[in-house]
Amino acid sequence: MPSMENSRFDLIKITLPDKTVIEVLKGIAAGEVLEQVLGDREAEKAVLVRIDGVLRDLSVSLTDDCSIEAVFLEGDDVLHVLRHTTAHVMAQAVKELFPGTRIAIGPAIANGFYYDFGYERGFTPDDLDKIEARMREIVSRALPVERREVSLSEARAQFLALGEVFKLELLDELEAQGVESVSLYGQDGFLDLCRGPHLPHTGCISAFKLTGLAGAYWKGDEKRPMLQRIYGTAFFDQKELEAYLERVEEAKRRDHRYLGKELGLFSVDEEIGPGLILWHPRGAAVRKAIEDFWRDEHMRRGYSLLYTPHIARRDLWKTSGHLDFYRDSMYAPMEIDGVAYQIKPMNCPFHIAVYNSRRRSYREFPLRWCELGTVYRYERAGTLHGLMRVRGFTQDDAHIFCRADQLQGEIREILDMTLYVLRVFGFDRYDVYVSTRPEKYVGSEENWERATSALKDALKAQGLSYEIDPGEGVFYGPKIDIKIKDCLDRSWQCSTIQVDFNLPERFGMCFMGEDGQPKTPIMIHRALMGSIERFFGVLIEHYAGAFPLWLSPVQVVVLTVTDRADAWARSVADRLKGTGFRVEIDLRNEKLGKKIREAQLMKVPYMLVIGDKEIENKVVSPRLRSGETLPAMELDDFMALLVKECGTAFADAARQRRPDTD
């Protein structure tokens, strides 16, 4: 029996959630402490433990004084662990069903999990059914998930024996980083290299579904082996899973790539090049409506419009720092008259050149310059995705040059404008982030602190809550990112506001101050929609292609019942077009029902049916894309209805402005 002195030495103090402090033997498993505190029945419900605020496995040994809290199957952080554990179960099922499969990585992600596998052939949908069935069997056995801490050499020996070449490569990388030991997780003979934590046994998993297949290069490198990626998701209960799967199906129905083709909005042609968008007449009509509103709103708020070239001398990008910090996203230079030129990835150096074209005075500020500037950035072929990830796109760009005493007011004005514009397009839910200094940056820490504080202070002044996104600023300054939420509650990065003390210094920008001395202006980079292409893709999915009237590519289609109505139909269409509405006319010798169905499939907001009665009374009979019919009315009354409906979006957005920004 140990002496009293040794017993005291082997005890550690554990602080419970209610601030009670107990003493336990050093090295005891966290799960055993929970059994002492909660009792066996309640402790059985715990799946993890929070030690000093950090999620850990129940099996972890307690070696120092700490706080401890039982964690149950609830909350986002536990959901992440649930999905990660499910990914391991999926990998075990694949290994059992398809001998010779090599496992790569299998993380939890935003809406589920995936695992990458090396196998002699691609998996099929039938394979997914088999894998899912085997997973259910593994779950039903409630296999203990065991964690072991081993030396790097021992881990290498085990994975070498298993032929897991991808895990061996990961171990080599860890060794190069100076790591000496790693944690391994396993159940029933399956072994994985993982930090954890994980649920205590596979029986904790109840509601899961494998959702898809894809190819993925090892480590995202096109020169490395192509792996098979299996996607899945998991939730705490079946009801949550079914609700999620229903949202996924709705997202498929709203996919902008499918709707873009069906509605004749845009296309991508491999002969022209991946990631390069062709805007069709209907898509171009929506783009024009977006751009017209964008220009008008900027003019109303005191901006001036700029147009700048698509290429510039390569030296410009050396001065700006893009060649040092952004080279991988830039296209190769071209030689013109013996001079290296580069296609532009950004518009900002051009706006700076306009500024530097003459001397400036403090009296001119603020200068607000905007441009719908098309830029080109290299994206890996595997990352391209319809309108959402492209190689050529048009930024709704603007740069504001101001004095230090104007910075706060300018940021607040930009925030007010940003939220107004988003509301006009139907987005009134969003998350706001302040992205701070990255590892690689230019400029002094003092300027970075000044810029970051200015952004935070402006958000506070506007009454907007925000989160910090550490290290996600751009190389020349911190930024505010606004991520809008669509009708399916998905987040999309669109708006950004960046304060920049650095580029003005690099380009030698200055103005004559009130004291007669030269000073350096502050530069604000700003985009409201991010890019026209991406924003249009979000709009398509948000509205499922059924745009509000003011944005619809075709606002009205005039349909004739018989050819006797052709003359009156043409007259109606001409008057509507003359007033500025986007109108099509359908004079085909087809049944009216077919014409209406086709117009509804194209999601046209209004159909005007013209027959003998309409000709006789000189009226129109409106029909909505929903199928609802309106009473016959005079054309002037119908046009007044359209004008009122188009103005609703702007009126509603204006009414929602924050009182303190008026």
C-alpha positions in Angstrom: 0.0 0.0 0.0 1.5 3.4 -1.0 2.4 5.8 1.8 0.2 8.9 2.5 3.0 11.1 1.2 3.1 9.2 -2.2 -0.7 9.3 -2.4 -0.7 13.1 -2.2 2.0 13.3 -4.8 -0.1 11.1 -7.2 -3.2 13.2 -6.9 -4.3 16.0 -9.2 -7.1 18.6 -8.8 -10.1 18.5 -11.2 -12.5 21.5 -11.5 -16.0 20.6 -12.4 -18.5 22.8 -14.3 -20.1 23.9 -11.0 -16.7 25.0 -9.8 -16.4 22.1 -7.4 -12.9 20.8 -7.1 -12.1 17.1 -6.6 -8.9 15.1 -6.3 -8.3 12.1 -8.4 -5.3 9.8 -9.1 -2.9 11.1 -11.7 -3.2 9.2 -15.0 -6.9 8.3 -14.6 -9.0 8.2 -17.8 -11.3 11.2 -18.2 -14.2 8.8 -18.7 -13.6 7.2 -15.3 -13.8 10.7 -13.7 -17.2 11.3 -15.3 -18.4 7.9 -13.9 -17.4 9.1 -10.4 -19.1 12.5 -10.8 -22.2 11.6 -12.9 -22.8 8.0 -12.0 -22.7 5.1 -14.5 -26.1 5.8 -16.2 -25.4 9.5 -17.0 -21.8 8.9 -17.8 -22.8 6.4 -20.4 -24.4 9.2 -22.4 -21.2 11.2 -22.6 -19.3 10.8 -25.8 -16.4 13.2 -25.3 -14.9 15.4 -22.6 -13.9 19.0 -22.6 -10.6 19.5 -20.8 -9.7 23.1 -20.2 -12.1 24.0 -23.0 -10.7 21.6 -25.5 -12.6 18.5 -26.8 -10.8 15.2 -26.0 -11.5 11.5 -26.1 -13.0 9.9 -23.0 -10.0 7.6 -22.9 -7.5 10.4 -22.5 -5.3 10.2 -19.3 -5.4 13.2 -16.9 -1.9 14.1 -15.8 -2.3 17.7 -14.6 -4.7 19.9 -12.7 -7.5 20.9 -15.1 -11.2 21.6 -15.6 -13.4 18.9 -17.0 -16.8 18.8 -18.5 -18.9 16.0 -19.9 -19.9 16.4 -23.6 -23.0 14.8 -25.1 -24.3 14.2 -28.6 -25.2 17.8 -29.4 -23.6 21.0 -30.7 -21.6 21.9 -33.8 -18.2 20.8 -32.5 -19.5 17.4 -31.5 -21.2 17.1 -34.9 -17.8 17.6 -36.5 -16.4 14.8 -34.4 -19.4 12.6 -35.3 -18.8 13.1 -39.0 -15.1 12.4 -38.6 -15.7 9.2 -36.8 -18.2 8.2 -39.5 -15.5 8.9 -42.2 -13.4 6.3 -40.3 -16.2 3.8 -40.3 -16.7 4.4 -44.1 -12.9 3.7 -44.6 -13.2 0.5 -42.6 -16.1 -0.6 -44.7 -14.3 0.1 -48.0 -11.2 -1.7 -46.8 -13.3 -4.8 -45.9 -15.2 -4.8 -49.2 -12.4 -3.9 -51.5 -9.1 -5.5 -50.4 -6.1 -3.7 -51.6 -7.6 -0.3 -51.2 -5.2 2.3 -49.9 -6.5 5.1 -47.6 -5.4 8.7 -48.0 -7.2 11.4 -46.0 -10.8 11.5 -44.6 -11.7 14.8 -42.9 -15.0 16.2 -41.7 -16.2 19.1 -43.8 -18.9 21.8 -43.6 -21.8 19.5 -44.5 -20.5 16.1 -43.9 -17.2 14.2 -44.6 -15.2 12.5 -47.3 -12.5 10.0 -47.7 -10.0 9.6 -50.5 -9.0 6.1 -51.6 -6.5 4.6 -54.0 -8.1 1.7 -55.8 -7.6 -0.1 -59.1 -10.9 1.1 -60.5 -13.4 3.9 -59.9 -16.2 3.2 -57.4 -19.8 3.0 -58.7 -23.2 4.0 -57.2 -23.8 0.3 -56.6 -20.5 0.2 -54.6 -21.9 3.0 -52.5 -24.9 1.0 -51.6 -22.7 -1.9 -50.5 -20.4 0.4 -48.5 -23.3 2.0 -46.7 -24.8 -1.4 -45.8 -21.4 -2.6 -44.4 -21.2 0.7 -42.4 -24.5 0.0 -40.8 -23.3 -3.4 -39.8 -20.1 -1.9 -38.3 -22.3 0.7 -36.4 -24.6 -2.0 -35.1 -21.6 -3.8 -33.5 -20.8 -0.7 -31.4 -17.0 -1.3 -31.9 -14.8 0.5 -29.4 -12.7 3.3 -31.1 -9.3 3.1 -29.5 -6.6 5.7 -29.5 -2.8 5.0 -29.1 0.1 7.4 -28.9 3.1 5.8 -30.7 6.5 6.8 -31.9 6.9 7.9 -35.5 9.0 4.8 -36.2 6.4 2.4 -34.8 3.6 4.1 -36.8 5.8 3.8 -39.9 6.3 0.1 -39.3 2.6 -0.5 -38.9 1.5 1.4 -42.0 4.4 -0.2 -44.0 3.1 -3.6 -43.1 -0.4 -2.5 -44.3 0.9 -1.1 -47.6 -0.6 2.3 -46.8 1.7 4.4 -49.0 -0.2 7.6 -48.5 0.0 7.4 -44.7 3.7 6.7 -45.0 4.1 9.9 -47.1 2.2 11.9 -44.4 4.5 10.4 -41.7 7.6 11.5 -43.7 6.2 15.1 -43.8 5.6 15.0 -40.0 9.2 13.8 -39.5 10.5 16.7 -41.5 8.6 19.0 -39.2 10.3 17.5 -36.2 7.4 15.5 -34.9 8.4 12.5 -32.8 5.2 10.8 -31.9 1.7 10.5 -33.5 -1.7 9.2 -32.5 -3.4 6.3 -34.2 -7.1 5.4 -34.1 -8.6 2.1 -34.8 -11.5 -0.2 -34.5 -11.7 -4.0 -35.2 -8.4 -4.1 -37.1 -8.9 -0.9 -39.0 -6.1 1.6 -38.4 -5.8 5.3 -39.2 -3.3 8.2 -38.6 -5.4 10.9 -36.9 -5.2 13.7 -34.3 -8.8 13.0 -33.1 -10.8 13.2 -31.0 -13.3 10.5 -31.9 -16.5 9.1 -30.4 -16.0 6.2 -28.0 -17.6 3.5 -30.2 -19.2 3.1 -33.6 -22.6 2.7 -32.0 -22.8 6.4 -31.3 -23.5 6.9 -35.0 -27.1 6.6 -36.1 -28.1 8.8 -39.0 -25.7 8.9 -42.0 -25.8 8.7 -45.8 -23.2 8.4 -48.6 -23.9 11.2 -51.0 -21.6 11.1 -54.0 -18.4 10.1 -55.8 -15.7 12.2 -57.4 -12.1 12.0 -58.5 -9.5 13.9 -56.5 -5.7 14.2 -57.1 -3.6 13.3 -54.1 -2.9 16.6 -52.3 -4.7 18.5 -55.1 -1.7 18.1 -57.4 -2.5 17.2 -61.0 0.8 15.4 -61.3 0.0 13.1 -58.4 -2.2 10.0 -58.5 -5.9 10.3 -59.1 -7.9 9.0 -56.1 -11.5 8.1 -55.6 -13.3 10.4 -53.2 -16.5 9.3 -51.5 -18.7 11.9 -49.9 -21.1 11.4 -47.1 -22.9 13.2 -44.3 -24.0 12.3 -40.8 -26.4 13.9 -38.2 -27.4 13.3 -34.7 -30.8 11.9 -35.7 -32.7 10.7 -38.8 -35.0 13.7 -38.9 -32.1 16.1 -39.3 -30.5 13.9 -41.9 -33.7 13.7 -44.0 -34.1 17.5 -43.8 -30.6 17.9 -45.0 -31.0 15.5 -47.9 -34.2 17.4 -48.9 -32.1 20.6 -49.0 -29.5 18.9 -51.1 -32.1 17.8 -53.7 -33.5 21.3 -53.7 -30.0 22.6 -54.3 -29.6 20.2 -57.3 -32.9 21.6 -58.8 -31.4 25.1 -58.4 -28.0 24.3 -59.7 -27.0 27.3 -61.8 -25.1 25.2 -64.3 -28.3 23.2 -65.1 -30.6 26.3 -65.1 -28.0 28.3 -67.0 -28.3 25.9 -69.9 -32.1 25.3 -69.6 -32.9 29.1 -69.5 -30.3 30.0 -72.1 -28.3 32.3 -69.8 -24.6 31.3 -70.3 -22.3 28.5 -71.4 -18.7 27.4 -71.3 -17.1 26.1 -74.5 -14.0 23.8 -74.2 -12.8 25.1 -77.5 -12.6 28.6 -76.1 -11.3 27.4 -72.7 -12.4 26.2 -69.3 -13.4 28.9 -66.8 -14.2 31.4 -69.6 -17.9 32.4 -69.6 -20.0 33.0 -72.7 -23.0 35.2 -71.9 -26.0 34.4 -74.0 -28.6 37.1 -74.9 -30.9 36.3 -71.9 -28.0 36.1 -69.5 -26.6 39.3 -70.9 -30.0 41.0 -70.4 -29.8 40.2 -66.7 -26.1 41.3 -66.6 -27.1 44.6 -68.1 -29.9 45.1 -65.5 -27.3 44.5 -62.8 -24.7 46.8 -64.3 -27.2 49.6 -65.0 -28.4 49.5 -61.4 -24.7 49.3 -60.2 -23.6 52.4 -62.2 -26.7 54.5 -61.3 -26.2 53.8 -57.6 -22.5 54.7 -57.7 -23.2 57.9 -59.6 -25.9 58.8 -57.0 -23.3 58.2 -54.2 -20.6 60.4 -55.6 -18.4 57.9 -57.5 -16.7 58.5 -60.8 -16.5 55.8 -63.5 -13.1 54.5 -64.8 -12.1 52.2 -67.7 -8.6 50.6 -67.7 -6.6 48.3 -70.0 -6.6 44.5 -69.7 -2.8 44.2 -69.7 0.2 46.2 -68.4 3.9 46.1 -68.3 5.1 43.3 -66.0 7.1 45.8 -63.9 3.8 47.3 -62.7 3.1 44.0 -60.9 6.5 44.0 -59.4 5.9 47.4 -57.8 2.4 46.4 -56.6 3.8 43.3 -55.0 1.6 40.9 -56.9 4.5 39.0 -58.4 5.8 38.4 -54.9 2.5 37.4 -53.3 0.2 36.5 -56.1 2.4 34.9 -58.8 0.7 31.5 -58.7 -2.7 33.0 -59.6 -1.3 35.1 -62.5 -0.9 34.0 -66.1 2.5 33.9 -67.8 3.8 37.1 -69.3 3.8 37.9 -73.0 6.5 39.9 -74.9 5.4 42.9 -76.9 8.1 45.0 -78.7 10.7 43.4 -76.5 8.9 44.3 -73.3 7.3 41.9 -70.9 3.5 42.5 -70.3 1.1 40.7 -68.1 -2.7 40.3 -68.2 -4.2 41.9 -65.2 -5.4 39.9 -62.1 -6.4 43.2 -60.4 -7.6 46.7 -61.2 -6.0 48.6 -58.3 -2.6 49.5 -59.9 -4.5 51.1 -62.8 -6.6 53.3 -60.5 -3.4 54.3 -58.7 -1.9 55.3 -62.1 -4.9 57.6 -62.7 -4.4 59.1 -59.2 -0.7 59.7 -59.9 -1.4 61.3 -63.3 -1.3 64.8 -61.6 -0.7 66.5 -58.3 -3.5 66.2 -55.7 -4.7 68.4 -52.9 -6.3 67.6 -49.6 -9.3 69.6 -50.8 -10.1 66.9 -53.4 -10.8 64.1 -51.0 -12.4 61.7 -50.8 -11.9 60.4 -54.4 -14.3 57.6 -55.2 -13.5 55.7 -58.4 -15.4 52.6 -59.7 -14.9 50.2 -62.5 -16.5 47.0 -63.8 -13.1 45.7 -64.6 -12.5 42.3 -66.2 -9.5 40.4 -64.7 -8.0 37.0 -65.3 -6.6 34.6 -62.7 -5.3 31.1 -63.0 -7.4 28.5 -61.3 -6.7 24.7 -61.4 -8.9 22.9 -63.8 -10.3 20.7 -61.0 -11.5 23.7 -59.0 -13.5 25.4 -61.8 -17.2 25.3 -61.2 -19.7 27.0 -63.5 -20.0 30.7 -62.7 -18.7 30.2 -59.1 -15.1 29.6 -59.9 -13.8 30.9 -63.2 -10.6 32.2 -64.9 -12.0 35.4 -66.3 -14.4 37.6 -64.4 -15.6 41.1 -64.0 -15.2 42.7 -60.6 -17.6 45.4 -59.4 -14.5 47.2 -58.2 -14.0 50.5 -56.6 -11.2 52.4 -54.8 -11.5 55.3 -52.4 -8.6 57.6 -51.7 -9.1 59.6 -48.5 -7.4 61.4 -45.6 -7.0 59.7 -42.2 -9.8 61.9 -40.7 -12.2 60.6 -43.4 -11.4 56.9 -43.1 -14.1 56.1 -40.6 -16.9 57.9 -42.4 -15.9 56.3 -45.8 -16.0 52.8 -44.4 -19.4 53.4 -42.8 -20.7 54.8 -46.1 -19.4 51.7 -48.0 -21.1 49.4 -45.4 -24.4 51.3 -45.9 -24.1 51.0 -49.7 -23.1 47.3 -49.5 -26.1 46.3 -47.4 -28.5 48.4 -49.5 -27.3 46.8 -52.7 -27.5 43.3 -51.2 -31.1 44.0 -50.0 -32.1 45.2 -53.5 -31.1 41.8 -54.9 -33.0 40.0 -52.1 -30.2 39.2 -49.6 -31.0 40.4 -46.1 -29.1 37.7 -44.1 -25.4 37.6 -43.9 -22.4 37.0 -41.6 -19.6 39.6 -41.2 -15.9 38.8 -40.7 -12.8 40.9 -40.1 -9.9 39.1 -41.7 -6.6 40.0 -40.1 -2.9 40.0 -41.1 -1.7 36.8 -42.9 1.8 35.3 -42.5 3.1 36.9 -45.7 2.4 40.6 -45.8 3.8 44.0 -46.7 3.9 47.2 -44.7 4.4 47.9 -41.0 2.6 46.2 -38.2 1.6 49.7 -37.0 -0.3 50.4 -40.2 -1.9 47.0 -40.1 -3.1 47.7 -36.6 -4.5 51.1 -37.7 -6.3 49.6 -40.6 -7.8 46.7 -38.6 -9.0 49.0 -35.9 -10.6 51.3 -38.5 -12.6 48.4 -39.9 -13.7 47.2 -36.4 -14.7 50.7 -35.3 -16.8 51.2 -38.4 -18.7 47.9 -37.9 -19.4 48.8 -34.3 -20.6 52.3 -35.3 -23.0 50.7 -37.8 -24.2 48.3 -35.1 -23.0 45.2 -37.0 -21.7 42.2 -35.1 -18.7 40.4 -36.6 -16.3 37.5 -36.1 -12.5 37.5 -36.5 -11.1 35.4 -39.3 -7.5 35.3 -38.3 -4.8 35.4 -40.9 -7.2 35.7 -43.8 -6.4 39.3 -44.8 -4.8 40.0 -48.2 -1.1 40.7 -48.3 -1.5 44.5 -48.4 -4.1 44.9 -45.7 -6.9 43.6 -43.5 -10.5 43.4 -44.8 -14.2 43.1 -43.9 -15.8 40.1 -45.7 -19.6 39.8 -45.9 -20.9 36.4 -46.6 -24.5 36.4 -47.8 -27.0 33.6 -47.1 -29.3 32.4 -49.8 -32.8 30.9 -49.5 -31.2 27.5 -48.6 -29.2 29.1 -45.8 -25.9 28.6 -47.7 -23.2 31.2 -47.3 -21.5 32.9 -50.3 -18.5 35.2 -50.1 -19.3 38.3 -52.1 -18.7 41.7 -50.5 -15.3 42.8 -49.3 -13.8 46.1 -47.9 -10.1 46.4 -47.6 -8.0 49.2 -46.0 -4.6 49.6 -47.6 -1.8 51.8 -46.2 0.8 49.9 -48.2 0.1 50.3 -52.0 0.0 54.1 -51.7 3.5 53.9 -50.2 4.8 51.5 -52.8 3.6 53.6 -55.7 4.7 56.9 -54.1 1.2 58.4 -53.9 0.9 61.7 -52.2 -1.2 64.9 -51.8 -0.5 68.3 -50.5 -1.8 68.7 -47.0 -3.5 71.7 -45.4 -0.1 72.5 -43.9 1.6 72.6 -47.3 3.5 69.4 -46.7 3.2 66.2 -48.8 1.2 63.4 -47.2 0.3 59.8 -48.2 -3.4 59.0 -48.8 -5.2 56.0 -47.5 -6.6 53.6 -50.1 -9.8 51.5 -49.6 -10.4 48.6 -52.0 -14.0 47.6 -52.2 -16.3 45.2 -54.1 -20.0 44.9 -53.3 -20.9 41.8 -55.4 -17.4 40.4 -55.6 -17.7 39.5 -59.3 -20.6 39.7 -61.7 -20.2 36.1 -62.7 -20.2 34.6 -59.2 -23.0 36.9 -58.0 -25.1 36.0 -61.1 -24.6 32.3 -60.2 -25.7 32.9 -56.6 -28.8 34.8 -57.9 -29.7 32.0 -60.2 -29.7 29.5 -57.4 -31.3 31.8 -54.9 -34.3 32.4 -57.1 -34.1 29.0 -58.9 -34.0 31.0 -62.2 -37.3 32.8 -61.4 -35.8 36.2 -61.0 -37.8 39.2 -59.7 -39.4 41.2 -62.4 -36.8 43.9 -62.6 -34.0 41.3 -63.2 -35.8 38.9 -65.4 -34.2 38.5 -68.8 -37.7 38.5 -70.4 -40.2 40.3 -68.4 -43.3 39.8 -70.6 -44.1 37.4 -73.4 -47.1 38.3 -75.6 -49.0 35.1 -76.7 -51.6 35.0 -79.5 -54.6 32.7 -79.6 -55.0 32.9 -83.4 -53.2 34.8 -86.2 -56.1 37.3 -86.1 -54.4 38.7 -82.9 -51.0 39.2 -84.5 -51.4 42.9 -85.3 -52.7 43.9 -81.8 -50.0 41.6 -80.2 -47.3 43.4 -82.2 -48.7 46.8 -81.1 -48.7 45.7 -77.4 -45.2 44.4 -77.6 -43.9 47.5 -79.4 -45.4 49.8 -76.7 -43.9 47.7 -73.9 -40.5 47.7 -75.6 -40.8 51.5 -76.2 -41.2 51.9 -72.4 -38.1 50.0 -71.7 -39.5 46.5 -70.8 -37.8 43.3 -72.0 -40.5 41.7 -74.2 -40.8 38.7 -76.5 -43.8 37.9 -78.8 -44.9 34.4 -79.7 -46.9 34.3 -82.9 -46.4 30.6 -83.7 -49.3 28.5 -84.9 -49.3 26.4 -81.8 -51.9 25.7 -79.1 -52.2 28.4 -76.4 -51.6 25.8 -73.7 -48.2 24.8 -75.2 -47.2 28.5 -75.5 -48.1 29.1 -71.9 -46.2 26.0 -70.6 -43.1 27.0 -72.5 -43.2 30.5 -71.1 -43.6 29.1 -67.6 -40.7 26.7 -68.1 -38.6 29.8 -69.1 -39.8 31.4 -65.9 -41.2 34.5 -67.6 -43.0 36.6 -64.9 -45.9 37.8 -67.1 -47.7 36.3 -70.1 -50.2 38.5 -72.0 -52.8 36.4 -73.8 -54.2 38.1 -76.9 -57.4 36.7 -78.4 -60.6 38.1 -80.1 -61.9 39.5 -76.9 -58.7 41.4 -76.2 -58.6 42.8 -79.8 -62.2 43.9 -79.5 -61.8 45.7 -76.2 -58.2 46.8 -76.7 -57.1 45.2 -73.5 -54.6 42.6 -72.4 -55.2 39.5 -70.2 -52.1 39.0 -67.9 -51.2 35.6 -66.6 -48.4 35.0 -64.0 -45.8 32.3 -64.2 -47.3 30.8 -61.1 -50.5 30.1 -63.1 -52.5 32.8 -61.5 -54.6 34.9 -64.0 -55.4 38.6 -63.6 -58.5 40.4 -64.8 -58.3 41.9 -68.3 -57.0 45.4 -68.2 -55.9 48.3 -70.4 -52.3 48.3 -71.5 -51.5 51.5 -69.6 -52.8 49.9 -66.4 -50.7 46.8 -67.0 -47.6 49.0 -67.5 -48.3 50.9 -64.3 -48.5 47.5 -62.5 -45.0 46.5 -64.0 -43.5 49.8 -62.9 -44.8 49.5 -59.4 -43.5 45.9 -59.1 -40.1 46.8 -60.5 -39.8 49.6 -57.9 -40.7 47.4 -55.0 -37.3 45.9 -54.5 -35.7 49.3 -54.3 -38.3 50.8 -52.0 -38.2 47.8 -49.6 -34.4 48.0 -49.5 -34.4 51.7 -48.8 -36.9 51.3 -46.0 -34.6 48.7 -44.3 -31.7 51.2 -44.0 -30.4 51.6 -40.6 -31.6 54.9 -39.0 -28.0 55.8 -37.9 -26.8 55.7 -41.6 -29.4 58.3 -42.9 
